[in-house]
Amino acid sequence: MAPPSTTRAQENRVPTALDRRLTRLLEGLVAKRGVHHANIALSHGTGDLRWSAASGPADTLPIRPETPFFVASITKRFIITLLLQAHERGELDLDASITEYLPEETTRGLHVLEGTDHTAGITPRHLASHTSGLPDFFEKRRDGRPSLFTQLTAGRDLSWSFEDALNVNRTQQSPYFAPQDLTAPRQKARYSDTGFQLLIRTLETVTDRSFSELLTDRVLGPLGLERTWTPADTPPEHSPLHTGRRRVEVPSILRSSNDLFSTTGDLITFQRALLGGELLSDLRPLTERRNRLRNAPVLRYGLGTMIFRVGWTAGQRPVTLEGHSGSTGTWLFHCPELDLHLTGTVDQTRGRALPFRFMAHLLRAWKQDS
């Protein structure tokens, strides 16, 4: 295996000791078995301190800090932004039934549990907080066929439509629980991509605009995110996905997912604008709930927001990370206690758990200079 080649961004501005610590962490990550390359960025809330770099094998096409990558479920942060914008504009009500917004052929028999149809009890707020009980169309099917997630992790390409996802939900899976009482202090929550696909369709229906048009007009354009590509587009070049050190090509999966391509720089710009109130007037809904996810119990979930606690040594209070990760080893989080933004990717089909371990190391390295 060739030694890693690391490229730092020219605009980096951190103390020399911190630069060395972050570089060691990045190159140590890339040296791990099962990781091919990584692209990461950190920035203090003010932007006065910032650092980004990319590292990978020197004998392959180099990954640079400005290289676009598939962001996977970081896209949910953009979806929730559009959803809350639509709520603030009066285009939809977070607590109305989805049957008010979606056609009958979409909602028919969507949530049938023990013979009772609970579909009319599902609201956009349920979908955004994973409290509807709907299964995830990425998960295991009753007929024993490999799940979509298994196909992705194996690097096998396939495509699907919105209608395909709902058909899997109706015929091959069963709801996990009834839509939860959102007036209760705590609710059952289980991560479901199906819910966010329904949110996209709801937004398209109430605005009569495509998801890509909404993203461009309401987020990407106003923020000048010229290095972020909507689901209708693909960058001419982007960092490739790998399964371990084996490159995989899954263009149909990427097109079907409704997820974005972006860069670490654009993602931090988006997150800073979102948390700074440039896109929403009320940020409280993002973390108004903190339910533990049944299929990812280390995480709590708000509205389109993962909440993760990082412990320190004895006697020091834990810190919080709020944001979102993706199944291909992507992350975009903010640590309120340190006012630190963190984002990056390892572009791994089996990388969904890796960001949380690695971000803890990054926080500890950064904290030494805070």
C-alpha positions as CSV (number, residue, x, y, z in Angstrom):
1,M,0.0,0.0,0.0
2,A,1.4,3.4,-1.0
3,P,1.9,6.0,1.8
4,P,-0.8,8.6,2.2
5,S,-0.6,11.9,0.3
6,T,-2.1,14.8,2.3
7,T,-3.2,18.1,0.9
8,R,-4.1,20.9,3.2
9,A,-6.2,23.9,2.2
10,Q,-4.3,27.1,1.6
11,E,-6.6,29.1,3.8
12,N,-6.0,27.0,6.9
13,R,-5.5,29.1,10.0
14,V,-4.7,27.2,13.2
15,P,-1.8,27.0,15.6
16,T,1.1,24.8,14.4
17,A,0.6,22.3,17.2
18,L,-3.0,21.8,16.3
19,D,-2.2,21.5,12.6
20,R,0.1,18.6,13.5
21,R,-2.4,16.9,15.7
22,L,-5.1,17.1,13.1
23,T,-2.8,15.9,10.3
24,R,-1.8,12.9,12.4
25,L,-5.4,12.0,13.0
26,L,-6.3,12.3,9.4
27,E,-3.4,10.2,8.2
28,G,-4.0,7.7,10.9
29,L,-7.6,7.4,9.8
30,V,-6.5,6.8,6.2
31,A,-3.9,4.2,7.3
32,K,-6.6,2.1,8.9
33,R,-7.6,-1.1,7.2
34,G,-10.8,-0.6,5.4
35,V,-10.4,3.2,4.7
36,H,-9.1,4.4,1.4
37,H,-9.1,8.2,1.7
38,A,-10.7,10.9,3.8
39,N,-11.6,14.6,3.4
40,I,-12.3,16.6,6.5
41,A,-12.8,20.2,7.7
42,L,-13.2,22.0,11.0
43,S,-14.1,25.6,11.6
44,H,-14.7,27.7,14.7
45,G,-18.1,29.5,14.5
46,T,-16.4,32.8,13.8
47,G,-14.2,31.3,11.0
48,D,-11.1,32.8,12.6
49,L,-9.8,29.3,13.2
50,R,-10.3,26.8,10.4
51,W,-8.6,23.7,9.0
52,S,-9.3,21.4,6.1
53,A,-7.3,18.7,4.4
54,A,-7.7,15.5,2.4
55,S,-5.5,12.4,2.4
56,G,-5.3,9.2,0.4
57,P,-2.9,6.9,-1.4
58,A,-0.3,8.8,-3.4
59,D,-0.6,6.4,-6.3
60,T,-4.3,7.2,-7.1
61,L,-6.1,10.3,-8.2
62,P,-5.5,12.7,-5.3
63,I,-8.4,13.8,-3.2
64,R,-8.2,17.5,-2.4
65,P,-10.0,19.6,0.2
66,E,-12.3,21.1,-2.4
67,T,-13.2,17.8,-4.0
68,P,-17.0,17.2,-4.1
69,F,-18.4,14.0,-2.5
70,F,-21.7,12.2,-2.1
71,V,-23.1,13.6,1.2
72,A,-25.7,10.8,1.7
73,S,-28.1,11.5,4.6
74,I,-26.5,14.9,5.4
75,T,-29.1,15.8,2.8
76,K,-31.7,15.5,5.6
77,R,-30.4,18.7,7.0
78,F,-31.3,20.4,3.7
79,I,-34.7,18.7,3.7
80,I,-35.6,19.8,7.2
81,T,-34.6,23.3,6.3
82,L,-37.0,23.3,3.4
83,L,-39.7,21.8,5.5
84,L,-39.4,24.4,8.3
85,Q,-39.2,27.1,5.7
86,A,-42.5,25.9,4.2
87,H,-44.0,25.8,7.6
88,E,-42.9,29.4,8.3
89,R,-44.3,30.5,4.9
90,G,-47.7,28.9,5.7
91,E,-47.3,26.4,2.9
92,L,-47.9,23.4,5.2
93,D,-48.7,22.6,8.8
94,L,-46.2,20.4,10.6
95,D,-49.1,18.9,12.6
96,A,-51.6,18.3,9.8
97,S,-52.1,14.8,8.5
98,I,-50.0,13.9,5.4
99,T,-53.2,12.8,3.8
100,E,-54.1,16.5,3.4
101,Y,-51.0,17.0,1.2
102,L,-50.4,13.7,-0.6
103,P,-52.7,12.0,-3.1
104,E,-54.7,8.9,-2.0
105,E,-52.7,6.6,-4.2
106,T,-49.6,7.6,-2.2
107,T,-51.0,7.3,1.3
108,R,-53.3,4.3,0.8
109,G,-52.4,1.5,3.2
110,L,-49.1,3.1,4.0
111,H,-49.2,2.4,7.8
112,V,-51.2,-0.7,8.6
113,L,-50.4,-2.3,11.9
114,E,-52.3,-5.3,13.3
115,G,-55.1,-4.6,10.9
116,T,-55.5,-0.9,11.7
117,D,-54.6,1.8,9.2
118,H,-52.8,4.6,11.1
119,T,-51.8,6.5,7.9
120,A,-54.1,9.5,8.6
121,G,-52.4,9.9,12.0
122,I,-49.0,10.6,10.5
123,T,-47.9,14.3,10.3
124,P,-44.8,15.9,8.7
125,R,-43.5,16.3,12.3
126,H,-43.7,12.5,12.8
127,L,-41.8,11.9,9.6
128,A,-39.1,14.5,10.4
129,S,-38.6,13.1,13.9
130,H,-38.8,9.4,12.9
131,T,-41.7,8.8,15.3
132,S,-44.2,7.6,12.7
133,G,-43.3,3.9,13.1
134,L,-42.9,3.5,9.3
135,P,-40.1,1.0,8.4
136,D,-37.1,2.1,6.3
137,F,-37.3,0.8,2.8
138,F,-33.5,0.3,3.0
139,E,-33.9,-2.4,5.6
140,K,-34.5,-6.2,5.4
141,R,-37.5,-7.5,3.4
142,R,-39.8,-10.3,4.3
143,D,-39.0,-12.3,1.2
144,G,-35.4,-12.8,2.2
145,R,-33.9,-10.8,-0.6
146,P,-30.9,-8.6,0.4
147,S,-31.9,-5.1,1.6
148,L,-30.9,-2.0,-0.3
149,F,-28.4,-1.2,2.4
150,T,-26.8,-4.7,2.0
151,Q,-26.6,-4.1,-1.8
152,L,-24.9,-0.7,-1.2
153,T,-22.4,-2.1,1.3
154,A,-21.5,-4.8,-1.2
155,G,-21.0,-2.3,-4.0
156,R,-23.8,-3.7,-6.1
157,D,-25.6,-1.1,-8.1
158,L,-29.4,-0.8,-8.6
159,S,-32.1,1.8,-9.0
160,W,-35.5,2.5,-7.5
161,S,-38.3,5.1,-7.7
162,F,-40.4,6.8,-5.0
163,E,-43.2,4.4,-5.9
164,D,-40.9,1.4,-5.6
165,A,-39.9,2.5,-2.1
166,L,-43.5,2.8,-1.0
167,N,-44.4,-0.6,-2.6
168,V,-41.6,-2.2,-0.5
169,N,-43.0,-0.5,2.5
170,R,-46.5,-1.8,1.9
171,T,-45.8,-5.4,0.7
172,Q,-42.5,-6.4,2.1
173,Q,-42.3,-4.6,5.5
174,S,-44.5,-3.9,8.5
175,P,-44.7,-0.8,10.7
176,Y,-42.8,-1.0,14.0
177,F,-45.3,1.0,16.1
178,A,-48.2,3.4,15.8
179,P,-47.6,7.1,15.2
180,Q,-46.5,8.5,18.5
181,D,-48.3,10.9,20.8
182,L,-46.1,14.0,20.2
183,T,-47.5,15.8,23.3
184,A,-45.9,13.1,25.5
185,P,-42.4,13.9,27.0
186,R,-40.8,11.0,25.1
187,Q,-41.7,9.0,22.1
188,K,-40.6,5.8,20.4
189,A,-38.3,6.7,17.4
190,R,-36.8,4.6,14.7
191,Y,-34.8,5.9,11.8
192,S,-36.6,5.7,8.5
193,D,-35.5,6.9,5.1
194,T,-39.1,6.3,3.9
195,G,-40.3,9.2,6.0
196,F,-37.9,11.6,4.5
197,Q,-38.8,10.5,0.9
198,L,-42.4,11.3,1.9
199,L,-41.3,14.7,3.1
200,I,-39.7,15.5,-0.2
201,R,-42.9,14.5,-2.0
202,T,-44.9,16.6,0.4
203,L,-42.8,19.6,-0.2
204,E,-43.0,19.2,-4.0
205,T,-46.8,18.8,-3.7
206,V,-47.5,21.9,-1.6
207,T,-45.1,24.2,-3.5
208,D,-45.7,22.7,-7.0
209,R,-41.9,22.8,-7.4
210,S,-39.3,20.0,-7.8
211,F,-37.0,19.2,-4.9
212,S,-34.0,20.4,-6.9
213,E,-35.8,23.7,-7.7
214,L,-36.7,24.3,-4.1
215,L,-33.1,23.6,-3.0
216,T,-31.7,26.0,-5.6
217,D,-34.1,28.8,-5.0
218,R,-34.4,28.6,-1.2
219,V,-31.0,27.4,0.0
220,L,-28.2,27.0,-2.6
221,G,-28.8,30.2,-4.5
222,P,-29.3,32.6,-1.5
223,L,-26.1,31.2,0.1
224,G,-24.0,31.1,-3.1
225,L,-23.3,27.3,-2.7
226,E,-21.9,26.9,-6.2
227,R,-20.1,23.6,-5.2
228,T,-23.3,21.8,-4.2
229,W,-25.2,19.7,-6.7
230,T,-28.9,18.9,-6.4
231,P,-30.3,15.4,-7.2
232,A,-31.0,16.6,-10.7
233,D,-27.2,17.1,-11.3
234,T,-24.0,15.3,-10.7
235,P,-20.5,17.0,-10.5
236,P,-18.2,16.2,-13.4
237,E,-15.7,14.8,-11.0
238,H,-16.2,13.7,-7.4
239,S,-14.4,11.4,-4.9
240,P,-15.3,7.8,-5.5
241,L,-16.9,5.4,-3.1
242,H,-15.0,2.4,-1.8
243,T,-15.8,-0.8,0.0
244,G,-12.6,-1.0,2.1
245,R,-9.9,-0.3,-0.5
246,R,-11.9,-1.6,-3.4
247,R,-13.4,1.1,-5.6
248,V,-17.1,0.6,-6.4
249,E,-19.3,2.3,-9.0
250,V,-23.0,2.7,-7.9
251,P,-24.3,5.5,-10.1
252,S,-27.9,4.2,-10.0
253,I,-28.0,4.1,-6.2
254,L,-26.7,7.6,-6.0
255,R,-29.3,8.9,-8.5
256,S,-32.1,7.1,-6.8
257,S,-31.3,8.3,-3.3
258,N,-32.3,12.0,-3.8
259,D,-29.1,13.0,-2.0
260,L,-26.7,15.8,-2.8
261,F,-23.0,16.1,-3.7
262,S,-21.1,18.9,-2.0
263,T,-17.8,20.0,-0.6
264,T,-16.6,20.5,3.0
265,G,-16.5,24.2,2.4
266,D,-20.1,24.5,1.2
267,L,-21.4,22.3,3.9
268,I,-19.9,24.4,6.6
269,T,-21.2,27.6,4.9
270,F,-24.7,26.0,4.9
271,Q,-24.5,24.9,8.5
272,R,-23.2,28.3,9.7
273,A,-26.0,30.0,7.8
274,L,-28.7,27.6,9.2
275,L,-27.6,28.0,12.8
276,G,-27.1,31.7,12.4
277,G,-30.7,32.3,11.5
278,E,-30.2,33.1,7.8
279,L,-32.5,30.4,6.6
280,L,-35.0,30.0,9.4
281,S,-36.5,32.4,11.9
282,D,-37.0,29.7,14.6
283,L,-34.4,27.0,15.2
284,R,-36.0,25.5,18.2
285,P,-37.9,22.7,16.3
286,L,-34.5,21.2,15.2
287,T,-33.8,20.0,18.7
288,E,-37.3,20.2,20.3
289,R,-37.2,16.4,20.6
290,R,-34.4,14.2,21.8
291,N,-35.7,10.7,21.4
292,R,-33.3,7.8,21.4
293,L,-33.3,6.0,18.0
294,R,-34.2,2.3,18.5
295,N,-32.1,1.2,15.5
296,A,-29.1,3.5,16.5
297,P,-29.3,3.8,20.3
298,V,-26.2,5.9,20.6
299,L,-28.1,8.7,18.9
300,R,-31.0,10.9,19.9
301,Y,-33.0,12.6,17.2
302,G,-34.8,15.9,17.0
303,L,-36.3,17.1,13.6
304,G,-33.8,16.2,10.9
305,T,-31.1,16.4,13.6
306,M,-28.9,13.8,15.2
307,I,-27.7,14.5,18.7
308,F,-24.6,12.7,20.0
309,R,-22.8,13.1,23.3
310,V,-19.0,12.9,23.5
311,G,-17.5,12.2,26.9
312,W,-14.1,13.5,28.1
313,T,-11.9,12.3,30.9
314,A,-13.2,12.0,34.5
315,G,-14.4,15.3,36.0
316,Q,-15.1,17.0,32.6
317,R,-18.6,17.5,31.3
318,P,-19.5,15.8,28.0
319,V,-20.0,17.9,25.0
320,T,-22.8,17.7,22.3
321,L,-22.7,17.2,18.6
322,E,-25.8,18.2,16.6
323,G,-26.2,17.6,12.9
324,H,-26.3,14.6,10.7
325,S,-24.2,11.7,9.3
326,G,-24.6,9.6,6.3
327,S,-24.3,5.9,5.5
328,T,-21.2,6.4,3.3
329,G,-19.2,7.7,6.2
330,T,-20.1,11.4,5.9
331,W,-20.8,13.9,8.7
332,L,-21.8,17.5,9.3
333,F,-22.1,18.5,13.0
334,H,-21.8,21.5,15.3
335,C,-20.5,21.3,18.8
336,P,-22.3,24.2,20.7
337,E,-20.0,24.1,23.7
338,L,-16.9,24.7,21.6
339,D,-18.8,26.5,18.8
340,L,-17.0,24.2,16.3
341,H,-18.3,23.0,13.0
342,L,-17.1,19.6,11.8
343,T,-17.7,17.9,8.4
344,G,-16.1,15.3,6.2
345,T,-16.3,11.9,4.4
346,V,-14.5,8.6,4.1
347,D,-16.6,7.6,1.1
348,Q,-17.1,4.1,2.4
349,T,-20.2,2.0,1.7
350,R,-19.7,0.5,5.2
351,G,-18.7,3.7,6.9
352,R,-21.8,4.8,8.8
353,A,-20.4,4.2,12.3
354,L,-16.9,5.6,11.7
355,P,-17.7,9.4,11.9
356,F,-18.7,9.3,15.5
357,R,-15.5,7.7,16.7
358,F,-13.4,10.0,14.6
359,M,-15.2,13.2,15.5
360,A,-14.5,12.4,19.2
361,H,-10.8,12.4,18.4
362,L,-11.1,15.6,16.5
363,L,-12.9,17.3,19.3
364,R,-10.2,16.2,21.8
365,A,-7.4,17.5,19.5
366,W,-9.2,20.8,19.0
367,K,-10.0,21.3,22.7
368,Q,-6.3,21.3,23.7
369,D,-6.1,24.7,22.1
370,S,-9.4,26.1,23.3
